[in-house]
Amino acid sequence: MDQKEILSLLLPEGLLEYFDVIHTEKRPDFYAIHLEEKNQPPEQYKDNKLVSKGFYEPVTIQDFPLRGKACYLMVKRRRWTNLDTGEIVVRDWDLVAKGTRMTAEFAAFLKAINR
């Protein structure tokens, strides 16, 4: 079993479809898993020219404890510029929840962290 398979057992279902694990930390009292959204533009913009324009500030999500220690997901969501319209584009997590195995609750949380 490789690292991605092991992490998929620990992280919310479907998360690794949209995020890469960049770094993990093991501290005396907690674990931190740093995630960055993959540079895969949202499906509804497949006919537009999108350019990645970096990330929003990371958001910390407390997940279920691991081995008696707190576990935090440090999530960086990506943003793109639509070169056809000039507007900033982000993934619509409501659509993701309907189209994948990601839980609706987790998708709603990801959607809300940018507001």
N, CA and C atoms as an extended XYZ file, in Angstrom:
345
Properties=species:S:1:pos:R:3:atomname:S:1:resname:S:1:resid:I:1 pbc="F F F"
N         0.850       -1.175        0.000 N   MET     1
C         0.000        0.000        0.000 CA  MET     1
C         0.894        1.234        0.000 C   MET     1
N         0.654        2.158       -0.942 N   ASP     2
C         1.484        3.359       -1.001 CA  ASP     2
C         0.926        4.448       -0.081 C   ASP     2
N         1.670        5.550        0.018 N   GLN     3
C         1.311        6.637        0.941 CA  GLN     3
C        -0.066        7.217        0.631 C   GLN     3
N        -0.384        7.381       -0.655 N   LYS     4
C        -1.685        7.957       -1.018 CA  LYS     4
C        -2.826        7.048       -0.573 C   LYS     4
N        -2.651        5.747       -0.722 N   GLU     5
C        -3.691        4.812       -0.297 CA  GLU     5
C        -3.885        4.863        1.219 C   GLU     5
N        -2.783        4.955        1.945 N   ILE     6
C        -2.876        5.033        3.405 CA  ILE     6
C        -3.580        6.321        3.817 C   ILE     6
N        -3.183        7.443        3.208 N   LEU     7
C        -3.820        8.714        3.542 CA  LEU     7
C        -5.306        8.720        3.183 C   LEU     7
N        -5.674        8.032        2.111 N   SER     8
C        -7.092        7.994        1.727 CA  SER     8
C        -7.937        7.293        2.780 C   SER     8
N        -7.326        6.434        3.595 N   LEU     9
C        -8.045        5.778        4.688 CA  LEU     9
C        -8.277        6.733        5.859 C   LEU     9
N        -7.407        7.737        5.997 N   LEU    10
C        -7.460        8.654        7.136 CA  LEU    10
C        -8.208        9.947        6.839 C   LEU    10
N        -8.170       10.387        5.598 N   LEU    11
C        -8.752       11.682        5.224 CA  LEU    11
C       -10.203       11.524        4.773 C   LEU    11
N       -10.971       12.620        4.778 N   PRO    12
C       -12.351       12.534        4.284 CA  PRO    12
C       -12.394       11.935        2.883 C   PRO    12
N       -13.386       11.106        2.665 N   GLU    13
C       -13.517       10.386        1.404 CA  GLU    13
C       -13.566       11.337        0.211 C   GLU    13
N       -12.774       11.058       -0.816 N   GLY    14
C       -12.761       11.852       -2.031 CA  GLY    14
C       -11.847       13.060       -1.994 C   GLY    14
N       -11.290       13.386       -0.841 N   LEU    15
C       -10.469       14.590       -0.706 CA  LEU    15
C        -9.250       14.562       -1.626 C   LEU    15
N        -8.605       13.409       -1.757 N   LEU    16
C        -7.376       13.327       -2.547 CA  LEU    16
C        -7.627       13.408       -4.054 C   LEU    16
N        -8.905       13.397       -4.460 N   GLU    17
C        -9.223       13.622       -5.869 CA  GLU    17
C        -8.974       15.083       -6.245 C   GLU    17
N        -9.089       15.986       -5.264 N   TYR    18
C        -9.001       17.411       -5.527 CA  TYR    18
C        -7.815       18.097       -4.865 C   TYR    18
N        -7.166       17.423       -3.921 N   PHE    19
C        -6.065       18.031       -3.173 CA  PHE    19
C        -4.848       17.110       -3.166 C   PHE    19
N        -3.666       17.736       -3.186 N   ASP    20
C        -2.405       17.028       -3.009 CA  ASP    20
C        -1.924       17.257       -1.588 C   ASP    20
N        -1.355       16.211       -0.988 N   VAL    21
C        -0.729       16.360        0.322 CA  VAL    21
C         0.665       16.915        0.074 C   VAL    21
N         0.937       18.090        0.610 N   ILE    22
C         2.198       18.781        0.391 CA  ILE    22
C         3.200       18.480        1.491 C   ILE    22
N         2.702       18.366        2.713 N   HIS    23
C         3.600       18.215        3.863 CA  HIS    23
C         2.793       17.650        5.025 C   HIS    23
N         3.435       16.845        5.838 N   THR    24
C         2.810       16.376        7.074 CA  THR    24
C         3.727       16.704        8.238 C   THR    24
N         3.121       16.971        9.382 N   GLU    25
C         3.890       17.280       10.590 CA  GLU    25
C         3.417       16.383       11.728 C   GLU    25
N         4.367       15.872       12.481 N   LYS    26
C         4.052       15.126       13.688 CA  LYS    26
C         4.623       15.910       14.853 C   LYS    26
N         3.737       16.524       15.624 N   ARG    27
C         4.140       17.314       16.786 CA  ARG    27
C         3.809       16.527       18.050 C   ARG    27
N         4.348       16.945       19.195 N   PRO    28
C         4.061       16.205       20.434 CA  PRO    28
C         2.565       16.100       20.760 C   PRO    28
N         1.782       17.121       20.414 N   ASP    29
C         0.374       17.090       20.794 CA  ASP    29
C        -0.613       17.107       19.622 C   ASP    29
N        -0.127       17.123       18.371 N   PHE    30
C        -1.042       17.095       17.231 CA  PHE    30
C        -0.313       16.662       15.958 C   PHE    30
N        -1.125       16.311       14.954 N   TYR    31
C        -0.654       16.051       13.593 CA  TYR    31
C        -1.222       17.139       12.705 C   TYR    31
N        -0.466       17.566       11.706 N   ALA    32
C        -0.951       18.532       10.719 CA  ALA    32
C        -0.684       17.974        9.331 C   ALA    32
N        -1.708       18.013        8.497 N   ILE    33
C        -1.599       17.559        7.114 CA  ILE    33
C        -1.883       18.769        6.228 C   ILE    33
N        -0.884       19.174        5.438 N   HIS    34
C        -1.005       20.354        4.575 CA  HIS    34
C        -1.461       19.905        3.186 C   HIS    34
N        -2.548       20.511        2.717 N   LEU    35
C        -3.147       20.144        1.437 CA  LEU    35
C        -3.269       21.360        0.532 C   LEU    35
N        -3.003       21.158       -0.766 N   GLU    36
C        -3.198       22.207       -1.777 CA  GLU    36
C        -4.127       21.672       -2.850 C   GLU    36
N        -5.088       22.501       -3.254 N   GLU    37
C        -5.996       22.095       -4.321 CA  GLU    37
C        -5.208       21.895       -5.613 C   GLU    37
N        -5.503       20.811       -6.306 N   LYS    38
C        -4.817       20.495       -7.563 CA  LYS    38
C        -5.152       21.538       -8.619 C   LYS    38
N        -4.254       21.692       -9.574 N   ASN    39
C        -4.470       22.636      -10.669 CA  ASN    39
C        -5.290       21.962      -11.767 C   ASN    39
N        -6.505       21.605      -11.398 N   GLN    40
C        -7.473       21.020      -12.321 CA  GLN    40
C        -8.698       21.924      -12.307 C   GLN    40
N        -8.832       22.783      -13.303 N   PRO    41
C        -9.942       23.745      -13.304 CA  PRO    41
C       -11.296       23.048      -13.192 C   PRO    41
N       -12.276       23.750      -12.642 N   PRO    42
C       -13.624       23.189      -12.513 CA  PRO    42
C       -14.186       22.763      -13.861 C   PRO    42
N       -14.897       21.666      -13.861 N   GLU    43
C       -15.446       21.075      -15.087 CA  GLU    43
C       -16.366       22.040      -15.836 C   GLU    43
N       -17.131       22.862      -15.120 N   GLN    44
C       -18.074       23.757      -15.794 CA  GLN    44
C       -17.375       24.847      -16.603 C   GLN    44
N       -16.044       24.986      -16.450 N   TYR    45
C       -15.278       25.983      -17.207 CA  TYR    45
C       -14.364       25.330      -18.242 C   TYR    45
N       -14.661       24.108      -18.629 N   LYS    46
C       -13.777       23.380      -19.548 CA  LYS    46
C       -13.636       24.051      -20.911 C   LYS    46
N       -14.606       24.872      -21.314 N   ASP    47
C       -14.533       25.553      -22.611 CA  ASP    47
C       -13.899       26.941      -22.519 C   ASP    47
N       -13.504       27.360      -21.312 N   ASN    48
C       -12.874       28.664      -21.115 CA  ASN    48
C       -11.380       28.488      -20.909 C   ASN    48
N       -10.641       29.553      -21.159 N   LYS    49
C        -9.203       29.538      -20.898 CA  LYS    49
C        -8.986       30.057      -19.482 C   LYS    49
N        -8.579       29.153      -18.587 N   LEU    50
C        -8.319       29.506      -17.193 CA  LEU    50
C        -6.836       29.414      -16.898 C   LEU    50
N        -6.359       30.351      -16.081 N   VAL    51
C        -4.967       30.370      -15.648 CA  VAL    51
C        -4.962       30.392      -14.130 C   VAL    51
N        -4.191       29.495      -13.534 N   SER    52
C        -4.108       29.470      -12.077 CA  SER    52
C        -3.452       30.746      -11.583 C   SER    52
N        -4.062       31.347      -10.579 N   LYS    53
C        -3.535       32.583       -9.994 CA  LYS    53
C        -3.210       32.396       -8.525 C   LYS    53
N        -2.770       31.184       -8.186 N   GLY    54
C        -2.333       30.935       -6.822 CA  GLY    54
C        -3.444       30.437       -5.933 C   GLY    54
N        -3.300       30.739       -4.640 N   PHE    55
C        -4.175       30.172       -3.625 CA  PHE    55
C        -4.725       31.258       -2.708 C   PHE    55
N        -5.828       30.924       -2.077 N   TYR    56
C        -6.309       31.728       -0.959 CA  TYR    56
C        -5.446       31.387        0.245 C   TYR    56
N        -5.549       32.167        1.296 N   GLU    57
C        -4.819       31.871        2.525 CA  GLU    57
C        -5.262       30.494        3.044 C   GLU    57
N        -4.345       29.720        3.600 N   PRO    58
C        -4.732       28.405        4.119 CA  PRO    58
C        -5.747       28.520        5.260 C   PRO    58
N        -6.587       27.530        5.337 N   VAL    59
C        -7.593       27.440        6.390 CA  VAL    59
C        -7.326       26.153        7.162 C   VAL    59
N        -7.448       26.222        8.479 N   THR    60
C        -7.208       25.062        9.324 CA  THR    60
C        -8.536       24.413        9.677 C   THR    60
N        -8.627       23.122        9.414 N   ILE    61
C        -9.816       22.335        9.715 CA  ILE    61
C        -9.418       21.268       10.721 C   ILE    61
N       -10.127       21.197       11.830 N   GLN    62
C        -9.833       20.131       12.787 CA  GLN    62
C       -10.575       18.885       12.346 C   GLN    62
N        -9.834       17.799       12.171 N   ASP    63
C       -10.395       16.528       11.744 CA  ASP    63
C       -10.448       15.588       12.944 C   ASP    63
N       -10.853       14.358       12.721 N   PHE    64
C       -10.907       13.372       13.791 CA  PHE    64
C        -9.512       13.118       14.354 C   PHE    64
N        -9.408       12.892       15.649 N   PRO    65
C        -8.090       12.612       16.257 CA  PRO    65
C        -7.469       11.338       15.685 C   PRO    65
N        -6.152       11.320       15.668 N   LEU    66
C        -5.389       10.136       15.250 CA  LEU    66
C        -4.484        9.716       16.405 C   LEU    66
N        -4.596        8.477       16.812 N   ARG    67
C        -3.727        7.959       17.876 CA  ARG    67
C        -3.723        8.840       19.122 C   ARG    67
N        -4.897        9.373       19.467 N   GLY    68
C        -5.018       10.170       20.677 CA  GLY    68
C        -4.526       11.600       20.574 C   GLY    68
N        -4.158       12.038       19.365 N   LYS    69
C        -3.693       13.413       19.164 CA  LYS    69
C        -4.658       14.132       18.230 C   LYS    69
N        -4.748       15.434       18.395 N   ALA    70
C        -5.551       16.243       17.479 CA  ALA    70
C        -4.970       16.127       16.067 C   ALA    70
N        -5.833       16.231       15.079 N   CYS    71
C        -5.389       16.189       13.680 CA  CYS    71
C        -5.973       17.399       12.966 C   CYS    71
N        -5.108       18.167       12.328 N   TYR    72
C        -5.528       19.372       11.619 CA  TYR    72
C        -5.205       19.246       10.138 C   TYR    72
N        -6.158       19.642        9.310 N   LEU    73
C        -5.953       19.719        7.865 CA  LEU    73
C        -5.740       21.183        7.533 C   LEU    73
N        -4.603       21.505        6.945 N   MET    74
C        -4.274       22.867        6.543 CA  MET    74
C        -4.566       22.947        5.037 C   MET    74
N        -5.701       23.542        4.684 N   VAL    75
C        -6.228       23.480        3.326 CA  VAL    75
C        -5.997       24.801        2.587 C   VAL    75
N        -5.359       24.693        1.406 N   LYS    76
C        -5.170       25.855        0.527 CA  LYS    76
C        -6.008       25.632       -0.730 C   LYS    76
N        -7.029       26.506       -0.895 N   ARG    77
C        -7.881       26.422       -2.078 CA  ARG    77
C        -7.288       27.271       -3.195 C   ARG    77
N        -7.397       26.759       -4.393 N   ARG    78
C        -6.843       27.417       -5.578 CA  ARG    78
C        -7.868       28.378       -6.181 C   ARG    78
N        -7.363       29.368       -6.892 N   ARG    79
C        -8.226       30.252       -7.676 CA  ARG    79
C        -7.629       30.379       -9.080 C   ARG    79
N        -8.501       30.591      -10.037 N   TRP    80
C        -8.098       30.755      -11.428 CA  TRP    80
C        -8.675       32.056      -11.963 C   TRP    80
N        -8.014       32.613      -12.981 N   THR    81
C        -8.576       33.752      -13.706 CA  THR    81
C        -9.101       33.232      -15.031 C   THR    81
N       -10.329       33.596      -15.338 N   ASN    82
C       -10.939       33.257      -16.611 CA  ASN    82
C       -10.477       34.314      -17.610 C   ASN    82
N        -9.609       33.939      -18.539 N   LEU    83
C        -9.061       34.901      -19.492 CA  LEU    83
C       -10.107       35.404      -20.475 C   LEU    83
N       -11.223       34.660      -20.632 N   ASP    84
C       -12.293       35.098      -21.523 CA  ASP    84
C       -13.111       36.238      -20.916 C   ASP    84
N       -13.280       36.218      -19.577 N   THR    85
C       -14.140       37.207      -18.921 CA  THR    85
C       -13.394       38.095      -17.929 C   THR    85
N       -12.205       37.665      -17.491 N   GLY    86
C       -11.437       38.410      -16.511 CA  GLY    86
C       -11.845       38.145      -15.069 C   GLY    86
N       -12.858       37.304      -14.850 N   GLU    87
C       -13.303       37.056      -13.476 CA  GLU    87
C       -12.509       35.936      -12.806 C   GLU    87
N       -12.522       35.972      -11.476 N   ILE    88
C       -11.867       34.947      -10.671 CA  ILE    88
C       -12.813       33.764      -10.543 C   ILE    88
N       -12.274       32.576      -10.715 N   VAL    89
C       -13.056       31.346      -10.675 CA  VAL    89
C       -12.543       30.470       -9.533 C   VAL    89
N       -13.470       29.888       -8.777 N   VAL    90
C       -13.142       28.888       -7.749 CA  VAL    90
C       -14.066       27.698       -7.960 C   VAL    90
N       -13.656       26.562       -7.441 N   ARG    91
C       -14.464       25.355       -7.585 CA  ARG    91
C       -15.749       25.496       -6.769 C   ARG    91
N       -16.868       25.086       -7.367 N   ASP    92
C       -18.168       25.092       -6.695 CA  ASP    92
C       -18.311       23.759       -5.968 C   ASP    92
N       -18.161       23.786       -4.649 N   TRP    93
C       -18.154       22.539       -3.875 CA  TRP    93
C       -19.525       21.905       -3.794 C   TRP    93
N       -20.619       22.638       -4.074 N   ASP    94
C       -21.933       22.001       -4.147 CA  ASP    94
C       -21.976       21.037       -5.325 C   ASP    94
N       -21.423       21.455       -6.462 N   LEU    95
C       -21.380       20.573       -7.632 CA  LEU    95
C       -20.483       19.375       -7.379 C   LEU    95
N       -19.381       19.586       -6.720 N   VAL    96
C       -18.457       18.485       -6.423 CA  VAL    96
C       -19.139       17.443       -5.555 C   VAL    96
N       -19.872       17.882       -4.555 N   ALA    97
C       -20.535       16.938       -3.653 CA  ALA    97
C       -21.531       16.063       -4.409 C   ALA    97
N       -22.218       16.624       -5.409 N   LYS    98
C       -23.188       15.852       -6.186 CA  LYS    98
C       -22.495       14.877       -7.131 C   LYS    98
N       -21.305       15.232       -7.636 N   GLY    99
C       -20.662       14.433       -8.667 CA  GLY    99
C       -19.591       13.474       -8.195 C   GLY    99
N       -19.261       13.455       -6.907 N   THR   100
C       -18.200       12.579       -6.420 CA  THR   100
C       -18.599       11.917       -5.110 C   THR   100
N       -17.649       11.236       -4.534 N   ARG   101
C       -17.865       10.553       -3.264 CA  ARG   101
C       -17.655       11.471       -2.065 C   ARG   101
N       -17.269       12.710       -2.279 N   MET   102
C       -17.028       13.623       -1.156 CA  MET   102
C       -18.343       13.890       -0.436 C   MET   102
N       -18.315       13.913        0.870 N   THR   103
C       -19.542       14.137        1.618 CA  THR   103
C       -20.045       15.561        1.404 C   THR   103
N       -21.344       15.702        1.413 N   ALA   104
C       -21.943       17.025        1.231 CA  ALA   104
C       -21.539       17.959        2.361 C   ALA   104
N       -21.418       17.431        3.582 N   GLU   105
C       -21.031       18.260        4.721 CA  GLU   105
C       -19.619       18.818        4.543 C   GLU   105
N       -18.684       17.973        4.093 N   PHE   106
C       -17.311       18.442        3.900 CA  PHE   106
C       -17.266       19.448        2.754 C   PHE   106
N       -18.012       19.194        1.697 N   ALA   107
C       -18.064       20.133        0.575 CA  ALA   107
C       -18.642       21.469        1.013 C   ALA   107
N       -19.686       21.436        1.847 N   ALA   108
C       -20.279       22.679        2.342 CA  ALA   108
C       -19.270       23.450        3.182 C   ALA   108
N       -18.479       22.733        3.968 N   PHE   109
C       -17.462       23.394        4.763 CA  PHE   109
C       -16.426       24.063        3.875 C   PHE   109
N       -15.935       23.342        2.861 N   LEU   110
C       -14.937       23.922        1.955 CA  LEU   110
C       -15.493       25.139        1.236 C   LEU   110
N       -16.755       25.076        0.866 N   LYS   111
C       -17.375       26.208        0.186 CA  LYS   111
C       -17.456       27.419        1.124 C   LYS   111
N       -17.756       27.163        2.391 N   ALA   112
C       -17.957       28.248        3.349 CA  ALA   112
C       -16.659       28.923        3.794 C   ALA   112
N       -15.515       28.260        3.681 N   ILE   113
C       -14.285       28.837        4.213 CA  ILE   113
C       -13.794       30.040        3.421 C   ILE   113
N       -14.345       30.259        2.248 N   ASN   114
C       -13.915       31.417        1.440 CA  ASN   114
C       -14.796       32.629        1.632 C   ASN   114
N       -15.810       32.527        2.413 N   ARG   115
C       -16.748       33.649        2.566 CA  ARG   115
C       -16.309       34.588        3.639 C   ARG   115
